[in-house]
Structures are given as structure tokens and as C-alpha cells.
Amino acid sequence: MRSVTTLAIAAATALLGITAATAADLPAMPPIVEEFSGWYLRGDIGMSNQDVKSLFNVLYNAPNTTVTNTDLGFDSAPIFGVGVGYQFNHWLRADITGEYRGKANFHGLDIVSSGGFSSNEYHASKSEWVGLVNLYADLGTWWQITPFVGAGVGFARNTISSFTDICTTCAGGSVAYGGTASKWNFAWAIHAGLAYQVTPSFTVELAYRYLSLGDAQSGDEVTFNGINAVNNPMIFNDLTSHDVKLGVRWMLVPEPLHASPLMRRG
């Protein structure tokens, strides 16, 4: 009986040694990143890349007149934004943001057919105040990096300033000016990007946003000698922007969430 016990102890010792050696050869599991919920503040800077679908002026409706817009575009302009939000869980967060979009120089040209051909060259500046309510889905975290998508709705206050209309084919030249004017619009956005968790309370984002800003218009166009027979502001139809933004989020009072070891490693 004693020999059987001795043999059993020896076998168990050998098995434990094999198990320990095998475990030592396995790769170490990465540490689990602890996640948090709670209120956060955010700040963003970025650059815009804007487009306008078409221009319209009541003079385009003159009898036997056809106007074709060409070469419409904006220079890039800076974006500055702030916001407050809430992280609900590993996958869902929302925020309210407000931003100022700096003046973007506008340039355009039209070709007018009205018993002959003429052309007009346009210049202006455009800026906006934008407010959005945004909802985001975080798609999982690996090595502190979280891809995300989102959508937002809100308003845009679009301002056109320093508008000039130069008739490039008129004898002796002709210039009209439009005063500064602002217009409120419904706005919506689609977001996509990557977030990097620097600390449990501090996250950095690199994001792309498609933003629809609605319409805008200049003030009433008046010729260089002050003559104007009809109210004719220049209408900017369907303004959109492709934005690239760098943002930061700072969580005010982090509340720990217990992450799944299979899904939240990094």
C-alpha cells in the first residue's frame, strides 16, 4: 500500500511539472483595459473642404436667358469646436457640440447666354456657426484604439460676406456688390474615426465628418453706382463639407465599467 501511495505522489508531481512547463511556454495575455462611463468635455480643431451645388439669382430668370455655373469652390478654412457628452457604456456615447467655422474664400464663374454670351466672376467669404446633437457607436477597443461611427443633427447659421460680382465681358467692366447676410438652416452630419485612450480620463480622436449645411445667401446685389431695380441676393444652394478633425475628450468623473476579457483587451 505504501508503494502505491509513493507511486501516485510521484505521478502527480510529474504531471504538475509538465503542466507548469507547458503554461510557461504559452504567450502572455495582454492586460485588460478598464473602461469607464460618465460625463465628458470635448474640444476639436480641424479643416474644412467645402462645396456648393449651384448658385441662383432672380436675374437668371430673365426672358431668353440661360446661366451655367462653372468652377464653383471654396478654399479650406479652420474649424474650432467644444462640447459636452456622456459615455453610456462600452459601445454607446452622445454629445452636444458647438463650433465656429472660419471664413472660407469663395470663387466661381458663370456663363450667360442671352442673345449672345457673357460671363460673371464671383468672389465672397463664407463662415458658419454650427450646433449638433451627435450619437456614436464605438466598435470595440484593441491596444487602446477604438474605431467609431456616428451621426448628428442640428442647425447651421451660414454667413456670406464681401460678395462681388464682376462682369468679365462687359464693355469697360461692371461690378456689383452684395452686403453681409446670414441664414439659419437644418444641418446634419456623419462621423467616422479612431479614438486613442491615453489615460482612463483622457482620449484623443482623429475623425472625418461629412456635414450638410443647407443654403446661404448674400445681401442684395447693388451695382458700383448704387443702382438696383430688383432685390437680387445671390443664393448658395446645398452647401456641404468634408471635414478632418483632431479632438480630445476629458472624462469628468470616471465610473468604472467591467469589461469583457474577450472584447476589451489592449
SULMO-V148151 format. One record per residue. N is the residue number from 1. RES is the residue in one letter. PHI is phi in whole degrees, -180 to 180 (NA if undefined). BURIAL is 1 if it has 16 or more other C-alpha atoms within 10 Angstrom, else 0. Layout:
<<N	RES	PHI	BURIAL> <N	RES	PHI	BURIAL>>
This chain:
<<1	M	NA	0> <2	R	-66	0> <3	S	-68	0> <4	V	-66	0> <5	T	-62	0> <6	T	-62	0> <7	L	-64	0> <8	A	-65	0> <9	I	-64	0> <10	A	-64	0> <11	A	-65	0> <12	A	-63	0> <13	T	-63	0> <14	A	-64	0> <15	L	-64	0> <16	L	-62	0> <17	G	-66	0> <18	I	-65	0> <19	T	-62	0> <20	A	-64	0> <21	A	-66	0> <22	T	-65	0> <23	A	-62	0> <24	A	-66	0> <25	D	-81	0> <26	L	-74	0> <27	P	-67	0> <28	A	-70	0> <29	M	-74	0> <30	P	-65	0> <31	P	-68	0> <32	I	-82	1> <33	V	-83	1> <34	E	-78	0> <35	E	-102	1> <36	F	-135	1> <37	S	-117	1> <38	G	138	1> <39	W	-77	1> <40	Y	-140	1> <41	L	-104	1> <42	R	-139	1> <43	G	-141	1> <44	D	-140	1> <45	I	-130	1> <46	G	-177	1> <47	M	-134	1> <48	S	-102	1> <49	N	-137	1> <50	Q	-104	1> <51	D	-138	1> <52	V	-131	1> <53	K	-71	0> <54	S	-164	0> <55	L	-112	1> <56	F	-149	1> <57	N	-137	0> <58	V	-58	0> <59	L	-69	0> <60	Y	-64	0> <61	N	-89	0> <62	A	-60	0> <63	P	-56	0> <64	N	57	0> <65	T	-120	0> <66	T	-126	0> <67	V	-120	1> <68	T	-120	0> <69	N	-82	1> <70	T	-139	0> <71	D	53	0> <72	L	-85	1> <73	G	-172	1> <74	F	-124	1> <75	D	-75	0> <76	S	-67	1> <77	A	-146	1> <78	P	-78	1> <79	I	-127	1> <80	F	-133	1> <81	G	-140	1> <82	V	-137	1> <83	G	-171	1> <84	V	-136	1> <85	G	-149	1> <86	Y	-139	1> <87	Q	-92	1> <88	F	-80	0> <89	N	-161	1> <90	H	-62	1> <91	W	-114	0> <92	L	-133	1> <93	R	-149	1> <94	A	-147	1> <95	D	-152	1> <96	I	-113	1> <97	T	-125	1> <98	G	-131	1> <99	E	-148	1> <100	Y	-110	1> <101	R	-108	1> <102	G	-65	1> <103	K	-63	1> <104	A	-110	1> <105	N	-71	1> <106	F	-106	1> <107	H	-144	1> <108	G	-161	1> <109	L	-148	1> <110	D	-130	1> <111	I	-113	0> <112	V	-109	1> <113	S	-110	0> <114	S	-154	0> <115	G	73	0> <116	G	166	0> <117	F	-123	0> <118	S	-143	0> <119	S	-143	1> <120	N	-128	1> <121	E	-109	1> <122	Y	-116	1> <123	H	-141	1> <124	A	-167	1> <125	S	-124	1> <126	K	-134	1> <127	S	-140	1> <128	E	-146	1> <129	W	-110	1> <130	V	-130	1> <131	G	-124	1> <132	L	-136	1> <133	V	-105	1> <134	N	-119	1> <135	L	-126	1> <136	Y	-124	1> <137	A	-113	1> <138	D	-84	1> <139	L	-100	0> <140	G	110	0> <141	T	-123	1> <142	W	-133	0> <143	W	53	0> <144	Q	69	1> <145	I	-107	1> <146	T	-124	1> <147	P	-73	1> <148	F	-147	1> <149	V	-133	1> <150	G	-168	1> <151	A	-147	1> <152	G	-147	1> <153	V	-136	1> <154	G	174	1> <155	F	-137	1> <156	A	-137	1> <157	R	-109	1> <158	N	-94	1> <159	T	-122	1> <160	I	-107	1> <161	S	-137	1> <162	S	55	1> <163	F	-78	1> <164	T	-131	1> <165	D	-124	1> <166	I	-110	1> <167	C	-79	1> <168	T	-80	0> <169	T	-114	0> <170	C	-75	0> <171	A	-63	0> <172	G	78	0> <173	G	81	0> <174	S	-153	0> <175	V	-133	1> <176	A	-125	1> <177	Y	-128	1> <178	G	-117	1> <179	G	-72	1> <180	T	-71	1> <181	A	-148	1> <182	S	-125	1> <183	K	-142	0> <184	W	-89	1> <185	N	-144	1> <186	F	-71	1> <187	A	-131	1> <188	W	-145	1> <189	A	-145	1> <190	I	-125	1> <191	H	-117	1> <192	A	-156	1> <193	G	-180	1> <194	L	-127	1> <195	A	-118	1> <196	Y	-118	1> <197	Q	-85	1> <198	V	-74	0> <199	T	-138	0> <200	P	-56	1> <201	S	-105	1> <202	F	-131	1> <203	T	-131	1> <204	V	-112	1> <205	E	-121	1> <206	L	-122	1> <207	A	-139	1> <208	Y	-110	1> <209	R	-140	1> <210	Y	-98	1> <211	L	-126	1> <212	S	-101	1> <213	L	-107	1> <214	G	79	1> <215	D	-111	1> <216	A	-149	1> <217	Q	-154	1> <218	S	-82	1> <219	G	-73	1> <220	D	-58	1> <221	E	-78	1> <222	V	-129	1> <223	T	-69	0> <224	F	-60	0> <225	N	-99	0> <226	G	83	0> <227	I	-92	0> <228	N	-157	0> <229	A	-88	0> <230	V	-152	0> <231	N	-70	0> <232	N	-141	1> <233	P	-65	1> <234	M	-86	1> <235	I	-97	1> <236	F	-103	1> <237	N	-92	1> <238	D	60	0> <239	L	-83	1> <240	T	-136	1> <241	S	-151	1> <242	H	-104	1> <243	D	-109	1> <244	V	-117	1> <245	K	-132	1> <246	L	-114	1> <247	G	-131	1> <248	V	-131	1> <249	R	-126	1> <250	W	-125	1> <251	M	-79	1> <252	L	-74	0> <253	V	-132	0> <254	P	-61	1> <255	E	-113	0> <256	P	-60	0> <257	L	-113	0> <258	H	-90	0> <259	A	-78	1> <260	S	-72	0> <261	P	-61	0> <262	L	-80	0> <263	M	-108	0> <264	R	-123	1> <265	R	-101	1> <266	G	-171	0>>
